[in-house]
Amino acid sequence: MKDHETSTVCRCNSLFGERTLHPLASVIDLRKPCHEHLLCLDCYAVMLADSLPCGGCGEPCSCDYADAAVLFTPPGRHIETEGDTDGRLLLFHPDLLRLEDLSRKMPSYTFFEYGKDEILRLSLREKRQAERCIDFIDEELHWGIDYFSHTLLCNKIELLLNYCLRYYSRQFTLRHDVSLDDITRLTRKLDEYLRSGRAAACGLPSPALVAQWAGHSEAYTSDMLRAETGHTTAEYIDKRRIDVAKQMLIGTATAIGEVAAILAFPSAAAFCRVFERCAGCSPAHYRRH
């Protein structure tokens, strides 16, 4: 099998020498050797291990726990596999979720779109809870397939993902100072972009560009901003546009219409409406007072 070919749940089981208990879900023991080093999966993957065999995961921050790590990948993403890793790999196919509530909830689990260097770092207690959740899934797989299988499997997978949401929230809390440094860096670059007139010439910066300035993936950057500021990336860009406008109104003699043009508002009237909604007064009143 070539590393660019897609692996199904059944194919992955075969590569690891696991028995297929359900064609749409599996729990694989990572201590078993895999016959391929790089897998492109057609399913969601959750890899829980003491240390991950995935290149590019990077070292944990000094404020992170280090008892285990969890990597999440969506369908179509590659994962690396190596033998003698003390951990487990949960696979579940989107078709398993199709008629269940979990399908509707999957977009809220944004960590599936994080980069490999943004993995979840667990404490020993969190690791044990995650392992218990995977045990529940494994037990259901061994029960056999019946009318209730899809619902019960999805319920148990959802339980694991909800715990991971809690743990990522805790990780953002512990990384508060690190995140503030990242946000300070991206804010400086964002403000420079806005003041320079590039927004008028090239359009507002994309979430991908803002994430590049932050040094993270788009999904992680948006969640980091939401955790620290209460705003998504798009909302934060809009907020900085108004903040830069305030700086220009107070610190320069630039005409209001020119401020609107520099900051890529469609017109001076549109700028005034947005500014008044955000600042509680018109640009002219703000400049005078």
PyMOL commands that set and color helices and strands:
alter all, ss='L'
color gray80, all
select helices_A, chain A and resi 9-16+94-97+101-108+110-113+116-118+124-143+149-174+176-195+198-202+207-214+218-229+233-251+256-262+268-279+283-288
alter helices_A, ss='H'
color red, helices_A
select strands_A, chain A and resi 6-7+25-29+38-41+44-49+68-73+78-80+87-92+120-122
alter strands_A, ss='S'
color yellow, strands_A
deselect
rebuild
show_as cartoon
